[in-house]
Amino acid sequence: MERKIMTNVRRYWIFLLRKICEKPLELCASDRLKELMPIEGKRSKEREKFAPLELLGRILCGLSPFLELNKKAVNTDLEEKRIASWLSELAIKSLRVATDLGCRSYMNFREGKQPLVDSAFLVEGILRAPKALWEDLDPSTKERLIKELKETRRIEPYYSNWLLFSAIIETFFFFVGEEWDSTKIDLILKIVEGWYKGDGVYGDGPHFRWDYYNSFVIQPMLIDVLRILSERKSEWKELYTKVLKRAQRYALVLERMISPEGTFPIIGRSITYRTGVFHLLSQLSLLHLLPPELNPAQVRCALTTVLRRIFEHPATFDENGWLKIGLVGSQPSLGEEYITTGSLYLCTTVFLPLGLPPSDPFWKDPCESWTNKKVWEGEDIHPDKALED
């Protein structure tokens, strides 16, 4: 019975991921995305030139581990493999369309600053699924994609988390055997290290802000850059050790923010990224790097409660299945001026643990209450403790 329950939870996650991703990918793969994608937002007309790449980059960032798992023999679930194969096919076709000047849905990698952001999310997805999203690309699409990504080097990042967008794109060039800028990455890592504020938290730039950018961007991208490059320099290897320790502390904080009801504090900008708030917690689950205080099953149970709270609200999706601006349902006032329909799909990063097979403890272990649920139900637990470093 317990195994059946766990399978059902995993299938629920897959159902939601497919509900969020499948239609946009089908439209992109068939070169109809620009024609049929709604662009909601306070500056929708101005932002529509960025929205398609926003959408694709963010979907691939979260979807990619599920696609990669399908390339491994460890998952024998035939229904999962069928779904993953179909989504992989759509993703590959979407990358072809996105980089083909002859397609109507050719995407903007060059105009304005925003393409730097979503090119970074796109390559983060490829780095998380090199077999599914790189090895399976045809040579001409690879060539076009590299050419487009090199255009983003002209975009000067803001002195904020944006620096990491440049860093991960250079990491991608290293990964695929292209000329890459080690000095640029080194400078960015030193700058971001200088923004560390203590107790597992970085500033988004020199100043601290109460928001979730440590999870949206900063710590996941630091980890993905350093896990690929840390062996290149001894100082990067040492930094990776520190970065992981801090990330584990911040993951503890994120888990403790989930209430017994699956809610969490609504603080800071970009809250309409919804479950993107838990990007880091999901990433550490995928990499088997959760802190020892967190049982993978309690993370699964906490995140499942959050998913139900958000995505089962009837107004979270419009009548055609597109995400609406908001956190729970349609709440357009929550969206900043840079938020459009495409922006919302960073929510997919919560689904990273679908890159773990059904046999992994994250999925197969019996459900366990998470910290807030334990405390508010009267269970006796150890107190929280700051990271001293």
C-alpha positions in Angstrom: 0.0 0.0 0.0 2.8 2.4 0.9 4.6 1.8 -2.4 1.3 2.5 -4.2 0.9 5.8 -2.4 4.4 6.9 -3.2 3.9 6.0 -6.9 0.7 8.0 -6.9 2.5 11.0 -5.5 5.2 10.8 -8.1 2.6 10.5 -10.9 0.8 13.5 -9.4 4.1 15.5 -9.8 4.5 14.2 -13.4 0.8 15.1 -14.1 1.4 18.7 -12.9 4.7 19.1 -14.8 3.1 17.9 -18.0 0.1 20.2 -17.5 2.4 23.1 -17.1 4.9 22.3 -19.9 3.3 20.2 -22.6 1.1 22.7 -24.4 3.8 25.5 -24.6 6.3 22.9 -25.9 3.9 21.6 -28.5 3.3 25.1 -29.8 7.0 25.9 -29.9 7.9 22.6 -31.6 5.3 23.2 -34.3 6.4 26.8 -34.8 3.2 28.3 -33.5 4.3 29.7 -30.1 4.6 33.4 -31.1 1.2 33.2 -32.8 -0.7 31.6 -29.9 1.1 32.4 -26.7 -0.8 34.9 -24.5 1.3 37.7 -23.1 -0.1 38.8 -19.8 1.6 41.6 -17.8 1.7 45.3 -16.9 4.0 46.0 -19.9 2.9 43.1 -22.0 3.4 44.8 -25.4 6.9 45.9 -24.6 7.9 42.5 -23.1 6.4 40.3 -25.8 9.7 40.2 -27.7 11.3 38.5 -24.6 8.4 36.2 -23.5 9.0 33.2 -25.8 12.6 32.7 -24.7 11.6 33.3 -21.1 9.1 30.5 -21.5 11.4 28.0 -23.2 14.5 28.7 -21.0 12.5 28.4 -17.8 10.6 25.3 -18.8 13.8 23.5 -19.8 15.6 24.5 -16.5 13.0 22.6 -14.5 12.0 19.8 -16.9 15.5 18.7 -17.9 16.3 16.2 -15.1 13.0 14.3 -15.8 14.1 14.1 -19.5 17.6 13.0 -18.5 16.3 10.2 -16.3 14.7 8.6 -19.4 18.1 8.2 -20.9 19.3 6.0 -18.0 18.4 2.4 -17.5 17.5 2.9 -13.8 13.9 3.9 -14.6 11.9 1.0 -16.0 8.4 2.6 -15.6 7.1 2.4 -19.2 4.4 5.1 -18.8 7.0 7.6 -17.4 9.4 6.7 -20.3 6.7 7.3 -22.8 5.8 10.7 -21.4 9.5 11.7 -21.0 10.3 10.6 -24.6 7.4 12.7 -25.9 8.5 15.8 -24.0 12.1 15.2 -25.0 11.1 15.2 -28.6 9.1 18.4 -28.1 12.1 20.0 -26.3 14.5 19.1 -29.1 12.2 20.4 -31.8 11.7 23.6 -29.8 15.4 24.3 -29.6 15.6 23.8 -33.4 12.7 26.3 -33.9 14.1 28.8 -31.4 17.4 29.1 -33.2 16.2 29.0 -36.8 15.9 32.4 -38.4 13.5 30.9 -41.0 10.9 30.0 -38.3 8.1 32.2 -37.2 8.9 31.4 -33.5 12.6 32.2 -33.8 13.6 33.6 -30.5 15.3 36.8 -29.4 18.8 36.1 -28.1 20.1 39.6 -28.9 17.8 42.6 -28.5 17.7 44.2 -25.0 19.1 42.8 -21.8 16.5 40.1 -21.0 17.9 37.5 -23.4 20.9 37.1 -21.1 18.6 36.0 -18.3 16.7 33.3 -20.2 19.7 32.1 -22.2 21.2 31.3 -18.8 18.2 29.3 -17.6 18.2 27.5 -21.0 21.8 26.4 -20.7 21.3 25.5 -17.0 18.6 23.1 -18.3 21.0 21.6 -20.9 23.8 21.3 -18.2 21.3 19.3 -16.1 20.4 17.0 -19.1 23.4 16.7 -21.4 22.3 13.5 -23.0 18.6 14.5 -23.5 19.1 18.1 -24.5 22.6 18.2 -26.0 23.7 14.9 -27.4 20.4 14.4 -29.1 20.6 17.8 -30.9 21.5 17.6 -34.5 24.8 19.4 -35.4 23.2 22.3 -37.2 21.0 23.2 -34.2 24.0 22.9 -31.9 25.9 25.3 -34.1 23.1 27.8 -34.3 22.5 27.6 -30.5 26.2 28.3 -29.8 26.2 31.2 -32.2 23.1 32.7 -30.5 24.5 32.2 -27.0 27.7 34.0 -28.0 25.7 37.0 -28.9 24.6 37.3 -25.2 28.2 38.2 -24.4 27.5 41.7 -25.7 24.9 42.1 -22.9 26.3 43.8 -19.8 24.7 42.3 -16.7 23.4 44.4 -13.8 25.6 44.3 -10.7 23.3 41.7 -9.1 22.4 38.1 -9.5 22.6 38.8 -13.2 26.4 38.3 -13.0 25.7 34.6 -12.6 23.8 34.5 -15.9 27.1 35.4 -17.6 29.0 32.8 -15.5 26.8 29.9 -16.3 26.8 30.7 -20.1 30.6 30.6 -20.0 30.4 27.4 -18.1 28.2 26.0 -20.9 30.9 27.0 -23.4 33.5 25.1 -21.4 31.2 22.1 -21.1 30.6 21.8 -24.9 34.2 22.4 -25.8 34.0 26.0 -27.0 36.3 28.8 -26.1 35.4 30.0 -22.7 36.4 32.9 -20.4 37.9 31.5 -17.2 38.8 35.0 -16.0 35.2 36.3 -16.3 34.0 33.4 -14.2 36.7 33.9 -11.6 35.9 37.5 -11.2 32.1 36.8 -10.9 32.7 34.1 -8.3 34.9 36.5 -6.3 32.3 39.3 -6.5 29.4 37.0 -5.4 31.5 35.6 -2.6 31.9 39.2 -1.4 28.1 39.4 -1.1 27.8 36.6 1.4 26.0 37.9 4.5 26.2 35.0 6.8 23.9 32.1 7.9 23.6 30.7 4.4 22.4 33.9 2.7 23.9 36.1 0.0 23.0 39.6 -0.9 21.6 40.2 -4.4 24.3 42.7 -5.1 26.0 44.5 -2.2 22.8 44.9 -0.2 20.6 42.3 1.5 17.0 42.0 0.4 14.2 39.9 1.8 13.2 37.9 -1.2 13.8 34.4 -2.6 16.6 35.2 -5.1 19.0 33.0 -3.2 16.8 30.2 -4.4 15.5 31.5 -7.7 19.0 32.1 -9.1 22.0 32.8 -6.8 22.7 29.5 -5.0 21.4 27.1 -7.7 23.6 28.8 -10.4 26.6 28.9 -8.0 26.2 25.2 -7.5 25.8 24.3 -11.2 28.8 26.5 -12.2 31.1 25.0 -9.5 30.0 21.4 -9.7 31.2 21.5 -13.4 34.2 23.7 -13.0 35.5 23.1 -9.4 38.2 20.7 -10.5 39.7 23.3 -12.8 41.2 25.4 -9.9 42.0 24.5 -6.3 40.4 27.8 -5.1 37.2 26.9 -7.0 37.1 23.5 -5.3 37.5 25.1 -1.9 34.8 27.6 -2.8 32.5 24.8 -3.9 32.8 23.2 -0.4 31.8 26.5 1.2 29.0 27.1 -1.3 27.4 23.7 -0.6 27.6 24.2 3.2 25.8 27.5 2.9 23.3 26.1 0.4 22.4 23.3 2.9 21.8 25.9 5.6 19.5 27.9 3.3 17.7 24.7 2.3 16.9 24.1 5.9 15.5 27.6 6.1 13.3 27.0 3.0 12.0 23.8 4.4 11.1 25.5 7.7 9.2 28.2 5.8 6.6 25.6 4.7 3.6 25.7 7.0 1.5 22.7 7.9 -1.0 23.9 5.3 1.6 24.2 2.5 1.8 28.0 2.6 5.0 30.1 2.9 5.9 33.8 3.6 5.0 36.1 0.7 8.0 38.3 0.8 10.1 40.1 -1.8 9.8 40.5 -5.5 9.0 37.9 -8.2 6.7 36.0 -5.9 4.7 35.0 -9.0 7.5 32.5 -9.8 5.4 30.4 -7.4 7.2 27.2 -6.6 10.4 28.6 -8.0 10.8 29.7 -4.4 12.0 26.1 -3.7 14.4 25.8 -6.6 17.4 25.2 -4.2 15.6 22.8 -2.0 14.6 20.7 -5.0 18.1 21.0 -6.6 19.8 19.6 -3.4 17.2 16.8 -3.4 18.1 15.9 -7.0 21.9 16.0 -6.2 21.5 14.0 -3.0 23.0 16.9 -1.1 20.3 17.7 1.4 21.6 18.5 4.9 21.5 15.5 7.2 18.7 17.2 9.3 16.3 16.8 6.3 14.9 13.4 5.4 14.2 13.4 1.6 10.7 12.1 2.3 9.8 15.1 4.5 10.9 17.4 1.7 8.7 15.4 -0.8 5.7 15.6 1.5 6.2 19.3 2.2 6.6 20.2 -1.5 3.6 18.0 -2.5 1.4 20.0 -0.1 2.7 23.3 -1.6 2.0 22.0 -5.1 -1.6 21.1 -4.2 -2.1 24.4 -2.5 -1.0 26.4 -5.5 -1.8 24.4 -8.7 -5.2 23.0 -7.6 -6.7 26.5 -7.4 -9.1 26.8 -10.3 -7.8 30.2 -11.4 -4.0 29.4 -11.5 -4.5 28.3 -15.2 -6.6 30.1 -17.8 -9.2 28.4 -19.9 -6.4 27.3 -22.4 -4.1 25.9 -19.8 -1.6 28.8 -19.5 -0.4 30.0 -16.1 -1.9 33.2 -14.9 0.1 35.9 -13.1 -0.3 35.3 -9.4 0.7 32.9 -6.6 -2.6 31.2 -5.8 -5.0 31.7 -8.7 -5.0 34.9 -10.8 -3.4 37.9 -8.9 -2.1 40.2 -11.6 -1.3 43.0 -9.0 1.4 40.7 -7.6 3.4 40.9 -10.8 6.1 43.5 -11.2 6.5 45.4 -14.5 9.0 42.8 -15.8 6.7 39.9 -15.2 4.9 38.3 -18.2 3.4 34.9 -18.9 6.8 33.5 -19.9 8.3 34.6 -16.6 6.0 32.4 -14.6 7.4 29.1 -15.8 10.4 29.3 -13.4 7.9 27.4 -11.2 9.0 24.2 -13.0 12.3 24.2 -11.0 10.4 22.7 -8.0 10.1 19.5 -10.1 13.8 18.7 -10.3 13.5 15.6 -8.1 11.7 13.9 -10.9 15.2 13.3 -12.2 15.5 10.7 -9.4 14.1 7.3 -10.2 11.0 5.9 -8.4 13.3 3.7 -6.3 15.1 6.7 -4.8 14.5 7.4 -1.1 13.0 10.7 -2.1 10.1 8.8 -3.7 9.9 5.4 -2.0 10.4 6.3 1.7 7.2 6.6 3.8 5.8 10.1 4.2 7.2 12.1 7.0 6.0 15.4 8.5 8.1 18.4 7.8 9.5 20.8 10.5 6.6 23.2 10.8 4.0 20.4 10.7 5.9 18.5 13.5 6.1 21.6 15.7 2.5 22.7 15.3 1.3 19.2 16.0 3.2 19.2 19.3 6.1 17.0 18.4 9.4 17.6 20.3 12.2 18.5 17.9 15.7 20.1 18.2 15.9 23.9 18.0 17.2 25.7 14.9 20.8 26.7 14.8 22.6 29.4 12.7 25.5 28.5 10.5 28.7 29.9 12.0 31.3 30.7 9.4 
